[in-house]
Amino acid sequence: MPHASSAARLVASRRALSGLVLGAGFSLTGAGTVMLGALLPVLSLRWGMRDSTAGFLFFLQFAGSALGAIFSGSNRIRSLTAGYALLVLSSCALALSGSSVPFALYFFFGLGLGMAMTSTSLLISDRAGDRQAPRLQALNFAWSAGATAGPMLFVPFLHRGGIQSLFFVMMSLFLLLLAWVVFRERRQPARPPVLKSQSPASAPIGQMLPLLTLAVCAVGIETSLSGWLTTYSHRAGLGSVAGAALATSLLWFGGMFSRLAFSTRLLTRIGRRATLHASVWGVVASAALLIAAPFPAVILSVAAIAGLCIGPLYPLLLSFLLERAARGWIFAVAGIGAAVFPWLTGLLSSHFNSLRCGLIAPCAAALLMAFLRPFALQSAKQADSTASIPA
């Protein structure tokens, strides 16, 4: 019996260490995801890009990320290994890229991010048991921490013109994570057997469609704002790159704070549906205020508020969806918004010669969420009722 108790403690400590390292890796993927947006004012000058071209770079990165979610198979460890390997290779290639726009490299960088993020999320979900929603909120808090710190940590490299060295640093960190996964995460976690009547796959796709659309919009708004906010702030009057990058950091700080709050018992007390109501309407208001903001100081304030509102949305919707289909394609469908809405923002900006007009794209997505919200909650309730009927 003492031997069994010691073995259980050893397994628990290893699982805790594994969660810590995987969380750190998830945080790094958050920094990697927002890196293009934070570097965009400098990269646009370096490569002579218009907003439509920059938007296409966002499209390639996030389309790759969506495909990475699809390519993440049932073997979480193998997919995680492939994701980090792609990130190492693409970061190295980006560091060595010349003066031409590296379209293909950003696609493969996004592919690696998608595989790493999806595999980590599913791995943590497998281990979470009945605490899936708060664990996903905590994991997304770690991602938000990386996304928050990233823009400000990138600034010293921009001042010294060392974008190449920044990519080499990212490559080294991804290489360390790859080594951990290869040598320490070789075993799949044991997943409890799922009864047929409780299977997430039992929910019809038609019932999941409103929830999926909300997830597409939530991710699209998040990536559009984080991708373009540094450039928007810079053009609005925040002359230094550091000041402009602060707007993106404030957006993610708000998201990080709200995700931290909702990874506690607060989510249980308020309820998922009430949280969804408040978050959606908060996103609508803050997106409209960003477009109307007359001064840089207002942009900074509204960016933080927008982050607070949008922070809980994606992990909350994810918890609804993974109860019905714990598959990588869920992340891929949500990733459509990440690819399309930043691209639309760039296209509208180039067409009207105004990034303020470009931000109509995420604002329209927020209004669509507000319209679909009651249908999504109704479909979730119907799916829960269907799943509770014995087979």
ZAKEDO-865561 format. One record per residue (C-alpha): y, x, z negated; residue number from 1; residue in three letters; chain. Coordinates in steps of 0.2 Angstrom, whole numbers. Each point is the difference from the previous one (the first is absolute). Layout:
% residues N
ATOM | v | u | w | k | r | c
ATOM | Y | X | Z | NUM | ala | A;
...
//
This chain:
% residues 391
ATOM | v | u | w | k | r | c
ATOM | 0 | 0 | 0 | 1 | met | A;
ATOM | 13 | 14 | -4 | 2 | pro | A;
ATOM | -5 | 8 | 17 | 3 | his | A;
ATOM | 4 | -16 | 9 | 4 | ala | A;
ATOM | 16 | -2 | -9 | 5 | ser | A;
ATOM | 5 | 18 | 4 | 6 | ser | A;
ATOM | -5 | -3 | 18 | 7 | ala | A;
ATOM | 11 | -16 | 1 | 8 | ala | A;
ATOM | 15 | 9 | -7 | 9 | arg | A;
ATOM | -2 | 14 | 13 | 10 | leu | A;
ATOM | -1 | -13 | 14 | 11 | val | A;
ATOM | 15 | -9 | -7 | 12 | ala | A;
ATOM | 10 | 17 | -1 | 13 | ser | A;
ATOM | -5 | 4 | 18 | 14 | arg | A;
ATOM | 5 | -17 | 6 | 15 | arg | A;
ATOM | 17 | 2 | -9 | 16 | ala | A;
ATOM | 3 | 17 | 8 | 17 | leu | A;
ATOM | -5 | -6 | 17 | 18 | ser | A;
ATOM | 12 | -15 | -2 | 19 | gly | A;
ATOM | 14 | 12 | -5 | 20 | leu | A;
ATOM | -3 | 11 | 15 | 21 | val | A;
ATOM | -2 | -14 | 12 | 22 | leu | A;
ATOM | 16 | -8 | -7 | 23 | gly | A;
ATOM | 9 | 16 | 3 | 24 | ala | A;
ATOM | -7 | 1 | 18 | 25 | gly | A;
ATOM | 6 | -18 | 2 | 26 | phe | A;
ATOM | 17 | 5 | -6 | 27 | ser | A;
ATOM | 1 | 14 | 13 | 28 | leu | A;
ATOM | -5 | -12 | 14 | 29 | thr | A;
ATOM | 15 | -11 | -6 | 30 | gly | A;
ATOM | 12 | 15 | 2 | 31 | ala | A;
ATOM | -9 | 4 | 17 | 32 | gly | A;
ATOM | 3 | -18 | 6 | 33 | thr | A;
ATOM | 19 | 0 | -3 | 34 | val | A;
ATOM | 2 | 18 | 6 | 35 | met | A;
ATOM | 5 | -5 | 18 | 36 | leu | A;
ATOM | 13 | -12 | -6 | 37 | gly | A;
ATOM | 8 | 12 | -13 | 38 | ala | A;
ATOM | 0 | 14 | 14 | 39 | leu | A;
ATOM | 6 | -12 | 14 | 40 | leu | A;
ATOM | 19 | 5 | 0 | 41 | pro | A;
ATOM | -5 | 19 | 2 | 42 | val | A;
ATOM | -14 | -3 | 12 | 43 | leu | A;
ATOM | 11 | -12 | 11 | 44 | ser | A;
ATOM | 12 | 15 | 2 | 45 | leu | A;
ATOM | -14 | 13 | 2 | 46 | arg | A;
ATOM | -9 | -10 | 13 | 47 | trp | A;
ATOM | 14 | -10 | 8 | 48 | gly | A;
ATOM | -7 | -17 | -4 | 49 | met | A;
ATOM | 7 | -17 | 2 | 50 | arg | A;
ATOM | -4 | -14 | -12 | 51 | asp | A;
ATOM | -12 | -7 | 12 | 52 | ser | A;
ATOM | -10 | 16 | 1 | 53 | thr | A;
ATOM | 1 | 3 | -19 | 54 | ala | A;
ATOM | -7 | -18 | -1 | 55 | gly | A;
ATOM | -14 | 4 | 11 | 56 | phe | A;
ATOM | -5 | 15 | -11 | 57 | leu | A;
ATOM | -1 | -12 | -15 | 58 | phe | A;
ATOM | -11 | -11 | 11 | 59 | phe | A;
ATOM | -12 | 14 | 4 | 60 | leu | A;
ATOM | -1 | 6 | -18 | 61 | gln | A;
ATOM | -3 | -18 | -7 | 62 | phe | A;
ATOM | -12 | -5 | 15 | 63 | ala | A;
ATOM | -10 | 16 | -4 | 64 | gly | A;
ATOM | 0 | -6 | -18 | 65 | ser | A;
ATOM | -6 | -17 | 4 | 66 | ala | A;
ATOM | -14 | 7 | 11 | 67 | leu | A;
ATOM | -4 | 12 | -14 | 68 | gly | A;
ATOM | -4 | -15 | -11 | 69 | ala | A;
ATOM | -12 | -7 | 13 | 70 | ile | A;
ATOM | -9 | 17 | 1 | 71 | phe | A;
ATOM | -2 | 0 | -19 | 72 | ser | A;
ATOM | -18 | -5 | -1 | 73 | gly | A;
ATOM | -11 | -5 | -15 | 74 | ser | A;
ATOM | -3 | 18 | -5 | 75 | asn | A;
ATOM | 17 | 3 | -9 | 76 | arg | A;
ATOM | -3 | 18 | -4 | 77 | ile | A;
ATOM | -3 | 5 | 18 | 78 | arg | A;
ATOM | 15 | -10 | 6 | 79 | ser | A;
ATOM | 11 | 8 | -13 | 80 | leu | A;
ATOM | -6 | 17 | 6 | 81 | thr | A;
ATOM | 4 | -4 | 18 | 82 | ala | A;
ATOM | 17 | -6 | -5 | 83 | gly | A;
ATOM | 5 | 15 | -9 | 84 | tyr | A;
ATOM | -7 | 11 | 13 | 85 | ala | A;
ATOM | 11 | -8 | 13 | 86 | leu | A;
ATOM | 15 | 1 | -11 | 87 | leu | A;
ATOM | -3 | 19 | -2 | 88 | val | A;
ATOM | -1 | 3 | 19 | 89 | leu | A;
ATOM | 14 | -11 | 5 | 90 | ser | A;
ATOM | 12 | 7 | -13 | 91 | ser | A;
ATOM | -4 | 17 | 6 | 92 | cys | A;
ATOM | 3 | -5 | 18 | 93 | ala | A;
ATOM | 17 | -8 | -5 | 94 | leu | A;
ATOM | 5 | 16 | -8 | 95 | ala | A;
ATOM | -4 | 9 | 16 | 96 | leu | A;
ATOM | 8 | -13 | 12 | 97 | ser | A;
ATOM | 14 | 5 | 11 | 98 | gly | A;
ATOM | 16 | -9 | 5 | 99 | ser | A;
ATOM | -8 | -14 | 9 | 100 | ser | A;
ATOM | -4 | -16 | -9 | 101 | val | A;
ATOM | -18 | 1 | -6 | 102 | pro | A;
ATOM | -6 | -18 | 3 | 103 | phe | A;
ATOM | -18 | 3 | 0 | 104 | ala | A;
ATOM | 1 | 10 | -17 | 105 | leu | A;
ATOM | 8 | -14 | -9 | 106 | tyr | A;
ATOM | -14 | -12 | 6 | 107 | phe | A;
ATOM | -13 | 12 | -7 | 108 | phe | A;
ATOM | 10 | 3 | -16 | 109 | phe | A;
ATOM | 1 | -19 | -2 | 110 | gly | A;
ATOM | -19 | -2 | 3 | 111 | leu | A;
ATOM | -4 | 12 | -14 | 112 | gly | A;
ATOM | 12 | -9 | -12 | 113 | leu | A;
ATOM | -8 | -16 | 5 | 114 | gly | A;
ATOM | -18 | 6 | -4 | 115 | met | A;
ATOM | 5 | 9 | -16 | 116 | ala | A;
ATOM | 10 | -15 | -7 | 117 | met | A;
ATOM | -13 | -13 | 5 | 118 | thr | A;
ATOM | -15 | 10 | -6 | 119 | ser | A;
ATOM | 9 | 3 | -17 | 120 | thr | A;
ATOM | 5 | -18 | -2 | 121 | ser | A;
ATOM | -18 | -6 | 3 | 122 | leu | A;
ATOM | -7 | 13 | -11 | 123 | leu | A;
ATOM | 11 | -5 | -14 | 124 | ile | A;
ATOM | -4 | -18 | 3 | 125 | ser | A;
ATOM | -19 | 3 | 0 | 126 | asp | A;
ATOM | 2 | 8 | -17 | 127 | arg | A;
ATOM | 13 | -13 | -8 | 128 | ala | A;
ATOM | -12 | -14 | -3 | 129 | gly | A;
ATOM | 9 | -16 | -6 | 130 | asp | A;
ATOM | 17 | 10 | -2 | 131 | arg | A;
ATOM | 2 | 2 | 18 | 132 | gln | A;
ATOM | 18 | -7 | 1 | 133 | ala | A;
ATOM | 8 | 11 | -14 | 134 | pro | A;
ATOM | -10 | 15 | 6 | 135 | arg | A;
ATOM | 7 | -2 | 18 | 136 | leu | A;
ATOM | 17 | -3 | -7 | 137 | gln | A;
ATOM | -2 | 17 | -10 | 138 | ala | A;
ATOM | -6 | 9 | 16 | 139 | leu | A;
ATOM | 15 | -6 | 10 | 140 | asn | A;
ATOM | 11 | 5 | -14 | 141 | phe | A;
ATOM | -6 | 18 | 3 | 142 | ala | A;
ATOM | 3 | -2 | 18 | 143 | trp | A;
ATOM | 18 | -6 | -3 | 144 | ser | A;
ATOM | 3 | 15 | -12 | 145 | ala | A;
ATOM | -4 | 11 | 15 | 146 | gly | A;
ATOM | 11 | -10 | 12 | 147 | ala | A;
ATOM | 14 | 0 | -13 | 148 | thr | A;
ATOM | 0 | 19 | -4 | 149 | ala | A;
ATOM | -4 | 5 | 18 | 150 | gly | A;
ATOM | 17 | -2 | 8 | 151 | pro | A;
ATOM | 9 | 9 | -13 | 152 | met | A;
ATOM | -13 | 14 | 0 | 153 | leu | A;
ATOM | 2 | 2 | 18 | 154 | phe | A;
ATOM | 19 | 3 | -1 | 155 | val | A;
ATOM | -1 | 18 | -5 | 156 | pro | A;
ATOM | -11 | 4 | 16 | 157 | phe | A;
ATOM | 13 | -9 | 11 | 158 | leu | A;
ATOM | 15 | 10 | -7 | 159 | his | A;
ATOM | -9 | 16 | 4 | 160 | arg | A;
ATOM | -6 | -6 | 17 | 161 | gly | A;
ATOM | -18 | 2 | -6 | 162 | gly | A;
ATOM | -8 | -15 | 7 | 163 | ile | A;
ATOM | -14 | 11 | 6 | 164 | gln | A;
ATOM | -3 | 7 | -17 | 165 | ser | A;
ATOM | 0 | -18 | -7 | 166 | leu | A;
ATOM | -15 | -5 | 12 | 167 | phe | A;
ATOM | -9 | 16 | -6 | 168 | phe | A;
ATOM | 2 | -5 | -18 | 169 | val | A;
ATOM | -6 | -18 | 4 | 170 | met | A;
ATOM | -15 | 8 | 9 | 171 | met | A;
ATOM | -4 | 11 | -15 | 172 | ser | A;
ATOM | 0 | -15 | -12 | 173 | leu | A;
ATOM | -11 | -10 | 11 | 174 | phe | A;
ATOM | -12 | 15 | 2 | 175 | leu | A;
ATOM | -2 | 0 | -19 | 176 | leu | A;
ATOM | -4 | -18 | -1 | 177 | leu | A;
ATOM | -12 | 2 | 14 | 178 | leu | A;
ATOM | -9 | 14 | -10 | 179 | ala | A;
ATOM | -1 | -12 | -15 | 180 | trp | A;
ATOM | -8 | -14 | 10 | 181 | val | A;
ATOM | -12 | 11 | 9 | 182 | val | A;
ATOM | -6 | 9 | -16 | 183 | phe | A;
ATOM | 2 | -13 | -14 | 184 | arg | A;
ATOM | 0 | -18 | 8 | 185 | glu | A;
ATOM | -17 | 2 | 8 | 186 | arg | A;
ATOM | -8 | -16 | -8 | 187 | arg | A;
ATOM | 4 | -17 | 4 | 188 | gln | A;
ATOM | 5 | -11 | -15 | 189 | pro | A;
ATOM | -13 | -13 | -4 | 190 | ala | A;
ATOM | 6 | -17 | 5 | 191 | arg | A;
ATOM | -7 | -16 | -9 | 192 | pro | A;
ATOM | -10 | -11 | 11 | 193 | pro | A;
ATOM | 10 | -15 | 7 | 194 | val | A;
ATOM | -8 | -17 | 0 | 195 | leu | A;
ATOM | 1 | -9 | 17 | 196 | lys | A;
ATOM | 10 | -14 | -7 | 197 | ser | A;
ATOM | 12 | 13 | -7 | 198 | gln | A;
ATOM | 1 | 11 | 15 | 199 | ser | A;
ATOM | 18 | 3 | 6 | 200 | pro | A;
ATOM | -5 | -2 | 18 | 201 | ala | A;
ATOM | -4 | -19 | -3 | 202 | ser | A;
ATOM | 18 | -4 | 2 | 203 | ala | A;
ATOM | 4 | -7 | 18 | 204 | pro | A;
ATOM | 12 | 11 | 10 | 205 | ile | A;
ATOM | 11 | -16 | 3 | 206 | gly | A;
ATOM | 3 | -2 | -19 | 207 | gln | A;
ATOM | 4 | 18 | -1 | 208 | met | A;
ATOM | 13 | 0 | 14 | 209 | leu | A;
ATOM | 15 | -5 | -10 | 210 | pro | A;
ATOM | -3 | 14 | -13 | 211 | leu | A;
ATOM | -3 | 12 | 14 | 212 | leu | A;
ATOM | 16 | -4 | 8 | 213 | thr | A;
ATOM | 9 | 2 | -16 | 214 | leu | A;
ATOM | -8 | 17 | -3 | 215 | ala | A;
ATOM | 5 | 5 | 18 | 216 | val | A;
ATOM | 18 | -5 | -4 | 217 | cys | A;
ATOM | 1 | 8 | -17 | 218 | ala | A;
ATOM | -6 | 17 | 7 | 219 | val | A;
ATOM | 11 | -2 | 15 | 220 | gly | A;
ATOM | 16 | -3 | -11 | 221 | ile | A;
ATOM | -5 | 15 | -12 | 222 | glu | A;
ATOM | -2 | 12 | 14 | 223 | thr | A;
ATOM | 15 | -6 | 10 | 224 | ser | A;
ATOM | 11 | 2 | -15 | 225 | leu | A;
ATOM | -7 | 17 | -6 | 226 | ser | A;
ATOM | 0 | 7 | 18 | 227 | gly | A;
ATOM | 17 | -4 | 5 | 228 | trp | A;
ATOM | 10 | -1 | -17 | 229 | leu | A;
ATOM | 4 | 19 | 0 | 230 | thr | A;
ATOM | 7 | -1 | 18 | 231 | thr | A;
ATOM | 9 | -17 | -4 | 232 | tyr | A;
ATOM | 8 | 7 | -16 | 233 | ser | A;
ATOM | 5 | 16 | 9 | 234 | his | A;
ATOM | 9 | -10 | 14 | 235 | arg | A;
ATOM | 8 | -11 | -13 | 236 | ala | A;
ATOM | 10 | 14 | -7 | 237 | gly | A;
ATOM | -12 | 10 | -12 | 238 | leu | A;
ATOM | 4 | 16 | 9 | 239 | gly | A;
ATOM | -13 | 12 | -8 | 240 | ser | A;
ATOM | -18 | -1 | 4 | 241 | val | A;
ATOM | -4 | 0 | -19 | 242 | ala | A;
ATOM | 11 | -15 | -3 | 243 | gly | A;
ATOM | -7 | -10 | 14 | 244 | ala | A;
ATOM | -18 | 5 | -6 | 245 | ala | A;
ATOM | 5 | -7 | -17 | 246 | leu | A;
ATOM | 0 | -18 | 7 | 247 | ala | A;
ATOM | -19 | 2 | 5 | 248 | thr | A;
ATOM | -4 | 7 | -16 | 249 | ser | A;
ATOM | 9 | -14 | -9 | 250 | leu | A;
ATOM | -10 | -12 | 10 | 251 | leu | A;
ATOM | -17 | 8 | -5 | 252 | trp | A;
ATOM | 6 | 2 | -18 | 253 | phe | A;
ATOM | 3 | -19 | -1 | 254 | gly | A;
ATOM | -17 | -3 | 8 | 255 | gly | A;
ATOM | -8 | 13 | -12 | 256 | met | A;
ATOM | 7 | -8 | -15 | 257 | phe | A;
ATOM | -5 | -18 | 5 | 258 | ser | A;
ATOM | -18 | 6 | 4 | 259 | arg | A;
ATOM | -1 | 9 | -17 | 260 | leu | A;
ATOM | 6 | -16 | -9 | 261 | ala | A;
ATOM | -13 | -11 | 9 | 262 | phe | A;
ATOM | -14 | 12 | -2 | 263 | ser | A;
ATOM | 1 | -5 | -19 | 264 | thr | A;
ATOM | -4 | -17 | -8 | 265 | arg | A;
ATOM | 17 | -6 | 7 | 266 | leu | A;
ATOM | -9 | -6 | 16 | 267 | leu | A;
ATOM | -13 | -10 | -10 | 268 | thr | A;
ATOM | 14 | -8 | -10 | 269 | arg | A;
ATOM | 11 | -5 | 15 | 270 | ile | A;
ATOM | -14 | -4 | 12 | 271 | gly | A;
ATOM | -3 | 6 | 18 | 272 | arg | A;
ATOM | 7 | -15 | 8 | 273 | arg | A;
ATOM | 17 | 0 | -10 | 274 | ala | A;
ATOM | 2 | 18 | 3 | 275 | thr | A;
ATOM | -3 | -3 | 19 | 276 | leu | A;
ATOM | 13 | -13 | 0 | 277 | his | A;
ATOM | 13 | 10 | -9 | 278 | ala | A;
ATOM | -3 | 16 | 10 | 279 | ser | A;
ATOM | 1 | -9 | 17 | 280 | val | A;
ATOM | 17 | -8 | -3 | 281 | trp | A;
ATOM | 6 | 16 | -8 | 282 | gly | A;
ATOM | -4 | 10 | 16 | 283 | val | A;
ATOM | 8 | -13 | 11 | 284 | val | A;
ATOM | 16 | 1 | -10 | 285 | ala | A;
ATOM | 0 | 19 | -1 | 286 | ser | A;
ATOM | -4 | 3 | 19 | 287 | ala | A;
ATOM | 15 | -12 | 4 | 288 | ala | A;
ATOM | 12 | 10 | -12 | 289 | leu | A;
ATOM | -5 | 17 | 8 | 290 | leu | A;
ATOM | 5 | -7 | 17 | 291 | ile | A;
ATOM | 17 | -6 | -7 | 292 | ala | A;
ATOM | 3 | 15 | -12 | 293 | ala | A;
ATOM | 18 | 6 | 4 | 294 | pro | A;
ATOM | 0 | 16 | -10 | 295 | phe | A;
ATOM | -13 | 14 | -3 | 296 | pro | A;
ATOM | 0 | -3 | -19 | 297 | ala | A;
ATOM | -5 | -18 | 4 | 298 | val | A;
ATOM | -15 | 6 | 11 | 299 | ile | A;
ATOM | -6 | 11 | -15 | 300 | leu | A;
ATOM | 0 | -14 | -12 | 301 | ser | A;
ATOM | -8 | -13 | 12 | 302 | val | A;
ATOM | -13 | 13 | 4 | 303 | ala | A;
ATOM | -6 | 1 | -18 | 304 | ala | A;
ATOM | 0 | -19 | -1 | 305 | ile | A;
ATOM | -10 | -1 | 16 | 306 | ala | A;
ATOM | -13 | 12 | -7 | 307 | gly | A;
ATOM | -2 | -10 | -16 | 308 | leu | A;
ATOM | -3 | -16 | 10 | 309 | cys | A;
ATOM | -12 | 7 | 13 | 310 | ile | A;
ATOM | -9 | 12 | -12 | 311 | gly | A;
ATOM | -13 | -13 | -6 | 312 | pro | A;
ATOM | -3 | -9 | 17 | 313 | leu | A;
ATOM | -12 | 11 | 9 | 314 | tyr | A;
ATOM | -12 | 4 | -14 | 315 | pro | A;
ATOM | 1 | -18 | -6 | 316 | leu | A;
ATOM | -5 | -7 | 18 | 317 | leu | A;
ATOM | -13 | 14 | 1 | 318 | leu | A;
ATOM | -8 | -7 | -16 | 319 | ser | A;
ATOM | -1 | -17 | 8 | 320 | phe | A;
ATOM | -7 | 7 | 16 | 321 | leu | A;
ATOM | -13 | 12 | -7 | 322 | leu | A;
ATOM | -7 | -15 | -11 | 323 | glu | A;
ATOM | -5 | -7 | 17 | 324 | arg | A;
ATOM | -4 | 15 | 11 | 325 | ala | A;
ATOM | -1 | 17 | -8 | 326 | ala | A;
ATOM | 0 | 9 | 17 | 327 | arg | A;
ATOM | 11 | 13 | 9 | 328 | gly | A;
ATOM | 6 | -12 | 13 | 329 | trp | A;
ATOM | 11 | -9 | -13 | 330 | ile | A;
ATOM | 10 | 16 | -1 | 331 | phe | A;
ATOM | 0 | 2 | 19 | 332 | ala | A;
ATOM | 7 | -18 | 2 | 333 | val | A;
ATOM | 14 | 3 | -13 | 334 | ala | A;
ATOM | 4 | 17 | 9 | 335 | gly | A;
ATOM | 5 | -10 | 15 | 336 | ile | A;
ATOM | 16 | -4 | -8 | 337 | gly | A;
ATOM | 3 | 18 | -5 | 338 | ala | A;
ATOM | -2 | 5 | 19 | 339 | ala | A;
ATOM | 10 | -14 | 8 | 340 | val | A;
ATOM | 15 | -4 | -12 | 341 | phe | A;
ATOM | 7 | 18 | -1 | 342 | pro | A;
ATOM | -2 | 1 | 19 | 343 | trp | A;
ATOM | 9 | -17 | 3 | 344 | leu | A;
ATOM | 14 | 6 | -12 | 345 | thr | A;
ATOM | 3 | 16 | 11 | 346 | gly | A;
ATOM | -1 | -11 | 16 | 347 | leu | A;
ATOM | 13 | -12 | -6 | 348 | leu | A;
ATOM | 11 | 14 | -6 | 349 | ser | A;
ATOM | 0 | 9 | 17 | 350 | ser | A;
ATOM | 3 | -17 | 9 | 351 | his | A;
ATOM | 15 | -5 | -11 | 352 | phe | A;
ATOM | 5 | 18 | -4 | 353 | asn | A;
ATOM | 0 | -5 | -18 | 354 | ser | A;
ATOM | -13 | 4 | -13 | 355 | leu | A;
ATOM | 7 | -15 | -10 | 356 | arg | A;
ATOM | -6 | -11 | 14 | 357 | cys | A;
ATOM | -17 | 9 | 0 | 358 | gly | A;
ATOM | -2 | -5 | -18 | 359 | leu | A;
ATOM | -1 | -18 | 6 | 360 | ile | A;
ATOM | -19 | 3 | 3 | 361 | ala | A;
ATOM | -5 | 3 | -19 | 362 | pro | A;
ATOM | 12 | -15 | -5 | 363 | cys | A;
ATOM | -9 | -11 | 13 | 364 | ala | A;
ATOM | -17 | 5 | -8 | 365 | ala | A;
ATOM | 6 | -4 | -17 | 366 | ala | A;
ATOM | 6 | -18 | 6 | 367 | leu | A;
ATOM | -18 | -2 | 8 | 368 | leu | A;
ATOM | -8 | 4 | -17 | 369 | met | A;
ATOM | 11 | -13 | -9 | 370 | ala | A;
ATOM | -6 | -13 | 13 | 371 | phe | A;
ATOM | -18 | 5 | -1 | 372 | leu | A;
ATOM | -1 | 2 | -19 | 373 | arg | A;
ATOM | -6 | -18 | -4 | 374 | pro | A;
ATOM | -13 | 0 | 13 | 375 | phe | A;
ATOM | -7 | 17 | -6 | 376 | ala | A;
ATOM | -1 | -6 | -17 | 377 | leu | A;
ATOM | -8 | -16 | 5 | 378 | gln | A;
ATOM | -13 | 10 | 11 | 379 | ser | A;
ATOM | -4 | 11 | -15 | 380 | ala | A;
ATOM | -3 | -15 | -11 | 381 | lys | A;
ATOM | -12 | -7 | 13 | 382 | gln | A;
ATOM | -9 | 16 | 2 | 383 | ala | A;
ATOM | -2 | 1 | -19 | 384 | asp | A;
ATOM | -7 | -18 | 0 | 385 | ser | A;
ATOM | -12 | 4 | 14 | 386 | thr | A;
ATOM | -6 | 16 | -9 | 387 | ala | A;
ATOM | -4 | -10 | -16 | 388 | ser | A;
ATOM | -12 | -12 | 8 | 389 | ile | A;
ATOM | -18 | 6 | -3 | 390 | pro | A;
ATOM | -10 | 5 | 15 | 391 | ala | A;
//
